[in-house]
Amino acid sequence: MNNEAAAIAVMRAADRIGDAALKEQLFHVIQRMNQDAAELRVVRDHVG
């Protein structure tokens, strides 16, 4: 599973969580995963 697909899966799971603090932590994880995916895409574009 790539970072983007994992981020979507985590986002869907976070939407179902009633704990606001945990939901916020998961959304921060999602943001980091999306940032990592974007950075990897840039590196691949420069290498490939």
Backbone as CSV, one residue per row, in Angstrom:
resi,resn,N_x,N_y,N_z,CA_x,CA_y,CA_z,C_x,C_y,C_z
1,MET,0.868,-1.186,0.000,0.000,0.000,0.000,0.904,1.235,0.000
2,ASN,0.664,2.154,-0.908,1.487,3.354,-0.946,0.994,4.402,0.055
3,ASN,1.776,5.442,0.233,1.445,6.461,1.238,0.087,7.107,1.004
4,GLU,-0.243,7.393,-0.244,-1.518,8.066,-0.519,-2.702,7.174,-0.166
5,ALA,-2.616,5.899,-0.535,-3.699,4.969,-0.213,-3.801,4.777,1.302
6,ALA,-2.658,4.703,1.968,-2.657,4.554,3.424,-3.255,5.779,4.089
7,ALA,-2.954,6.953,3.579,-3.499,8.189,4.145,-5.019,8.208,4.026
8,ILE,-5.533,7.762,2.907,-6.990,7.717,2.713,-7.618,6.731,3.689
9,ALA,-6.989,5.571,3.859,-7.517,4.568,4.793,-7.531,5.107,6.219
10,VAL,-6.460,5.787,6.615,-6.399,6.354,7.969,-7.431,7.463,8.126
11,MET,-7.625,8.268,7.094,-8.605,9.352,7.162,-10.015,8.786,7.355
12,ARG,-10.327,7.731,6.632,-11.650,7.109,6.786,-11.829,6.550,8.192
13,ALA,-10.792,5.933,8.727,-10.861,5.395,10.089,-11.005,6.527,11.100
14,ALA,-10.274,7.613,10.909,-10.328,8.745,11.834,-11.714,9.359,11.872
15,ASP,-12.390,9.373,10.745,-13.740,9.943,10.685,-14.721,9.181,11.574
16,ARG,-14.429,7.912,11.846,-15.332,7.075,12.643,-15.018,7.120,14.140
17,ILE,-13.953,7.789,14.507,-13.512,7.801,15.906,-14.211,8.932,16.657
18,GLY,-14.726,8.622,17.830,-15.404,9.625,18.643,-14.453,10.445,19.493
19,ASP,-13.247,9.960,19.707,-12.254,10.645,20.536,-11.601,11.768,19.732
20,ALA,-11.914,13.014,20.093,-11.435,14.169,19.323,-9.911,14.271,19.325
21,ALA,-9.273,13.982,20.455,-7.810,14.084,20.533,-7.147,13.046,19.620
22,LEU,-7.662,11.821,19.638,-7.110,10.778,18.777,-7.348,11.115,17.313
23,LYS,-8.516,11.634,17.010,-8.830,12.028,15.634,-7.841,13.086,15.150
24,GLU,-7.546,14.066,16.000,-6.595,15.122,15.619,-5.202,14.535,15.385
25,GLN,-4.777,13.609,16.236,-3.471,12.962,16.053,-3.427,12.220,14.721
26,LEU,-4.487,11.518,14.407,-4.520,10.785,13.141,-4.498,11.728,11.944
27,PHE,-5.174,12.847,12.034,-5.145,13.803,10.933,-3.745,14.386,10.747
28,HIS,-3.000,14.553,11.843,-1.603,15.010,11.717,-0.752,13.935,11.032
29,VAL,-0.994,12.677,11.352,-0.292,11.581,10.693,-0.601,11.605,9.196
30,ILE,-1.851,11.811,8.860,-2.262,11.874,7.455,-1.532,13.002,6.738
31,GLN,-1.451,14.155,7.367,-0.756,15.284,6.747,0.711,14.955,6.493
32,ARG,1.350,14.313,7.468,2.760,13.936,7.294,2.919,12.903,6.181
33,MET,2.001,11.937,6.126,2.068,10.933,5.072,1.904,11.570,3.696
34,ASN,0.994,12.498,3.570,0.792,13.174,2.288,2.010,14.012,1.920
35,GLN,2.618,14.666,2.915,3.830,15.449,2.656,4.964,14.527,2.203
36,ASP,5.121,13.393,2.879,6.152,12.433,2.484,5.917,11.942,1.059
37,ALA,4.675,11.654,0.729,4.349,11.182,-0.619,4.697,12.247,-1.657
38,ALA,4.406,13.499,-1.346,4.715,14.592,-2.279,6.227,14.726,-2.466
39,GLU,6.974,14.624,-1.367,8.431,14.728,-1.459,9.025,13.560,-2.243
40,LEU,8.506,12.367,-2.022,8.987,11.212,-2.780,8.689,11.361,-4.266
41,ARG,7.528,11.916,-4.587,7.160,12.136,-5.988,8.148,13.094,-6.654
42,VAL,8.536,14.144,-5.948,9.502,15.108,-6.492,10.848,14.427,-6.743
43,VAL,11.291,13.616,-5.780,12.564,12.913,-5.941,12.501,11.960,-7.125
44,ARG,11.411,11.196,-7.234,11.260,10.258,-8.363,11.271,10.997,-9.689
45,ASP,10.625,12.168,-9.739,10.577,12.924,-10.989,11.969,13.410,-11.387
46,HIS,12.803,13.756,-10.413,14.152,14.227,-10.718,15.100,13.080,-11.058
47,VAL,14.877,11.908,-10.485,15.741,10.769,-10.729,15.339,10.054,-12.026
48,GLY,14.034,9.909,-12.187,13.527,9.116,-13.318,13.479,9.875,-14.564
